[in-house]
Each structure stands twice: as structure tokens, then as C-alpha cells.
Amino acid sequence: MSATIDPELRRAMIEIVDERFRELEVRRSDFIGLKEVVERLASAQVGTEGALKELAAAQKETDQSLKELAAAQKETDQSLKELAAAQKETDQSLKELAAAQKETDQSLKELAAAQKETQKALAELAAAQTRTDQQVGRLGDNIGFGLEDIARVVAPGYLLRHHGIKMAEFDRGYLNANGHPVEIDLYAEGRRNGKKVIILGEVKSRIHPREVKKFAGVIEKLKPHLGTSVFGLMFAYWIHPAASLEAKKHHIELIASYQR
């Protein structure tokens, strides 16, 4: 015979079982939620580990950059020290240059003063030279004929010895040039190598290049009217070296009173 369960007891048992199932369902749901949380945490952990690795790498790079920056700073400090030393030398050089410039300025002032004195001395010398030339000119006027007399004695022998010219005595006179009389201090006719030659001479106490040029012009004016070979000479107490060069250009012989 089968046992009969009391309906109330059956209902109570069913309710207990249903309660247990509900509790299990809740726990299952909680378990699933917990699993999702754990999975999210695991995933986040993986990301955290990656971030930590990147952070460690970045930290390593930062440390390297700091080391390089420290080295660069050290080089900068050294460069600044060298620049400071160079600046100090530059300042010293500028001081020395300023001192040298001051000495130069002083020297230029002294040179300017000396130049002023030199110019004054040259002006005085020029004035003295002018007075000397005037005195010599007056002396020449006073002793001109005496010098011509010396030329009349010295020149013929000089021309014979140095140029083979045989001549008569010198005369002073005037020659015609296109109807204009030209005064000549020394005039003579002679012969050289069997040919006639006319000697024209000028007498000056001092001969400069300008006197040579002037007498060369006189000879050129007279040549067409003389009809024969002309020999030009100038006689003086003193002959400027430049006058000798000018005389060679015009084929004029210069004779000093002391020459023989």
C-alpha cells in the first residue's frame, strides 16, 4: 500500500524546493556577474601591465634624456667659462687698444705740429730762395759781360778739343729772324771736318731747364736764315743737372766756366 503524502506537507516541500532553486538561480546570476567583473579586471590588468611597461620605457628614456641634458649642461657651463675667459681677454685687448689709440692721437697731434713747423720752414726757405735768385739775377746783370769775356776765352779751346771745331773769335750781335732782330751773346763762324758751321751761344750765370728750352727756341727761329749747320752752346758758372738732360734733347752743348 502506498503512503500518502499530506497535501500541505507536499506543498511545503515544493515551496522549499522552489526556494532553493531560486537561491541557486540568484547565486548563478551572481556568479555570472562576478565572472564578468573578474574578466573585466583581468582585461584591465593586462592593459595596466602594458601601460606600466610603456611607463617604464618612458621613464628609461626620461632618465637617458636627463643624463644627456646633464652632460649638455656641463658642456654649456664649460662653454660659459671659456666665453667669460675670452670676454676678459677681449676687455683687456680693448683697454690696450684704447691706450694705443690715445698714444696714436698724441703722435698725430705731434706730427701735425711738426708738419706745421716744416711748412713754415719751407715757406721761409722758399722766400730765401726767391731772395737768392733775385740777388743772383742782379749779380748776373752786373757781371754778365765779365762772364762773356770768360766764355770768349774758354769756349773756343773747349770746342776744338771736344768737337773738332776751329773758329774765329766770338762777337756779340743781332741776327735777323723774319725781320725781327734777335740778340746773340756769342756768335762765331768756324769749320768742322772741312765744313762751315755757325756757333750760337748764350751766357747765363745759372742755367736751369727753362733757360735751355728758351734758347732752343731762339736757335730754331734762326736756323732757316743762316743757311748752314748751326752749333748751339750755353756758358755759365753753374748748371743744374736737369738742364743737362734738357740740353741733350735739343743738341745744345753746356759749358761750365771751370771746364776746359
C-alpha positions in Angstrom: 0.0 0.0 0.0 1.4 3.2 -0.9 2.0 6.1 1.5 0.0 9.2 1.0 1.8 12.5 1.5 -0.1 15.2 3.1 -1.0 17.9 0.7 0.1 20.6 3.0 3.4 18.9 3.5 3.7 18.4 -0.2 3.0 22.0 -0.8 5.5 23.0 1.8 8.2 20.7 0.3 7.6 22.1 -3.1 7.9 25.6 -1.8 11.2 24.7 -0.1 12.5 23.2 -3.3 11.4 26.2 -5.3 13.1 28.5 -2.8 16.3 26.5 -3.1 16.1 26.8 -6.9 15.5 30.5 -6.6 18.5 30.8 -4.4 20.6 28.8 -6.8 19.4 31.0 -9.6 20.4 34.1 -7.7 23.8 32.6 -6.9 24.2 31.6 -10.5 23.4 35.1 -11.6 25.8 36.5 -9.1 28.4 34.1 -10.3 27.9 35.2 -13.8 28.2 38.8 -12.8 31.2 38.1 -10.7 32.8 36.2 -13.7 32.2 39.3 -15.9 33.8 41.5 -13.2 36.8 39.2 -12.9 37.1 39.1 -16.7 37.0 42.9 -16.9 39.5 43.1 -14.1 41.8 40.6 -15.9 41.5 42.7 -19.1 42.1 45.9 -17.2 45.1 44.2 -15.6 46.5 43.3 -19.0 46.1 47.0 -20.1 47.6 48.2 -16.8 50.7 45.9 -17.3 51.1 47.3 -20.9 50.8 50.8 -19.6 53.3 50.1 -16.8 55.7 48.7 -19.4 55.3 51.8 -21.6 55.7 53.9 -18.5 58.9 52.1 -17.6 60.2 52.5 -21.1 59.3 56.2 -21.0 60.9 56.5 -17.6 64.0 54.9 -19.1 64.0 57.4 -21.9 63.4 60.2 -19.5 66.4 59.1 -17.4 68.6 58.9 -20.6 67.3 62.4 -21.6 68.1 63.7 -18.1 71.6 62.2 -18.4 72.1 63.8 -21.8 70.7 67.1 -20.5 73.1 67.0 -17.6 76.0 66.3 -19.9 74.9 69.2 -22.2 74.5 71.4 -19.2 78.0 70.5 -18.2 79.3 71.4 -21.6 77.3 74.7 -21.5 78.9 75.5 -18.2 82.3 74.9 -19.7 81.5 77.0 -22.7 80.3 79.8 -20.5 83.5 79.6 -18.5 85.5 79.8 -21.7 83.3 82.6 -23.0 83.9 84.5 -19.8 87.6 84.0 -20.1 87.5 85.1 -23.7 85.5 88.2 -22.8 88.0 89.0 -20.1 90.8 88.8 -22.8 88.7 90.9 -25.1 88.2 93.6 -22.5 91.9 93.6 -21.8 92.6 93.9 -25.6 90.1 96.8 -25.8 91.8 98.6 -23.0 95.2 98.1 -24.7 93.7 99.3 -28.0 92.2 102.3 -26.3 95.6 103.1 -24.8 97.3 102.6 -28.1 94.8 104.8 -29.8 95.4 107.5 -27.2 99.1 107.3 -28.0 98.4 107.4 -31.7 96.2 110.5 -31.3 99.1 112.1 -29.3 101.6 111.2 -32.1 99.2 112.6 -34.8 99.0 115.9 -32.8 102.8 116.0 -32.5 103.1 115.1 -36.2 100.6 117.8 -37.2 102.6 120.3 -35.1 105.9 119.2 -36.7 104.2 119.4 -40.2 103.1 122.9 -39.4 106.7 123.8 -38.4 108.0 122.1 -41.6 105.6 124.1 -43.8 106.7 127.3 -42.0 110.4 126.4 -42.6 109.7 125.6 -46.3 107.9 128.9 -46.7 110.9 130.7 -45.2 113.2 128.6 -47.4 111.2 129.5 -50.5 111.3 133.2 -49.5 115.1 132.9 -49.0 115.4 131.1 -52.4 113.5 133.9 -54.0 115.7 136.5 -52.5 118.8 134.5 -53.6 117.5 134.2 -57.1 116.9 137.9 -57.2 120.4 138.6 -55.9 121.9 136.1 -58.4 120.0 137.8 -61.2 121.3 141.2 -60.2 124.8 139.7 -59.9 124.4 138.3 -63.3 123.4 141.6 -64.7 126.4 143.2 -63.0 129.0 140.6 -64.2 127.3 139.5 -67.4 129.9 140.9 -69.7 132.7 139.6 -67.5 131.3 136.1 -67.9 131.0 136.6 -71.6 134.7 137.5 -71.6 135.5 134.3 -69.8 133.3 132.4 -72.4 135.2 134.0 -75.3 138.5 132.7 -73.8 137.3 129.2 -72.6 134.8 128.1 -75.3 137.0 128.1 -78.4 139.6 125.8 -76.9 136.8 123.6 -75.5 135.1 123.3 -78.9 138.3 122.4 -80.6 139.2 119.7 -78.1 135.8 118.2 -77.7 134.2 118.7 -81.1 137.0 119.5 -83.5 135.6 122.9 -84.3 138.1 125.5 -85.5 136.7 129.0 -85.2 137.4 132.8 -85.1 136.8 135.0 -82.1 133.3 135.4 -80.7 131.3 138.5 -81.3 128.1 139.8 -79.7 125.5 140.9 -82.2 122.0 140.7 -83.6 120.7 138.3 -86.2 117.6 138.7 -88.4 114.7 136.4 -88.0 111.8 137.3 -90.3 112.6 141.0 -90.0 112.9 140.8 -86.2 116.4 141.3 -84.7 117.5 138.6 -82.2 120.4 139.4 -79.8 123.0 136.7 -79.5 125.7 136.7 -76.7 128.2 134.6 -78.6 128.4 134.4 -82.4 131.2 133.0 -84.5 131.9 131.1 -87.7 134.1 128.0 -87.8 134.8 124.8 -89.6 134.4 121.2 -88.6 135.6 118.4 -90.8 136.1 120.9 -93.6 132.5 122.2 -93.4 131.3 125.6 -92.4 129.5 125.8 -89.0 128.0 128.7 -87.2 128.3 128.8 -83.4 125.5 130.5 -81.5 126.0 130.9 -77.7 124.0 132.1 -74.7 125.7 133.2 -71.5 124.0 132.9 -68.1 125.3 132.9 -64.5 123.0 129.9 -63.8 121.4 127.5 -66.2 118.1 125.7 -65.5 116.0 123.7 -67.9 113.7 126.7 -68.7 116.7 128.7 -70.0 117.7 125.7 -72.2 114.2 125.5 -73.7 114.1 129.2 -74.3 117.5 129.3 -76.1 116.5 126.2 -78.2 113.5 128.1 -79.4 115.8 131.0 -80.5 118.0 128.7 -82.4 115.1 127.1 -84.2 113.9 130.6 -85.3 117.4 131.5 -86.7 118.3 128.2 -88.4 116.2 128.9 -91.6 118.0 132.2 -92.1 121.6 131.0 -91.6 121.8 128.6 -94.5 124.4 126.3 -92.9 125.0 123.9 -90.0 124.4 125.5 -86.5 126.1 124.5 -83.3 124.4 125.8 -80.1 126.1 126.2 -76.8 125.4 127.8 -73.4 128.0 129.0 -70.9 127.5 129.5 -67.1 129.1 129.5 -63.7 126.6 126.8 -62.5 124.5 124.2 -64.4 121.5 122.4 -62.9 121.6 118.6 -63.6 118.1 118.7 -65.1 119.4 121.4 -67.5 122.0 118.9 -68.9 119.2 116.4 -69.7 117.1 119.1 -71.4 120.2 120.3 -73.4 120.7 116.8 -74.8 117.2 116.8 -76.2 117.9 119.9 -78.2 121.6 119.1 -79.1 122.9 122.1 -77.2 126.3 122.0 -75.6 126.5 123.2 -71.9 129.9 124.5 -70.7 130.7 125.5 -67.2 133.3 128.2 -66.5 135.6 125.7 -64.8 135.6 123.3 -67.8 138.4 123.0 -70.3 
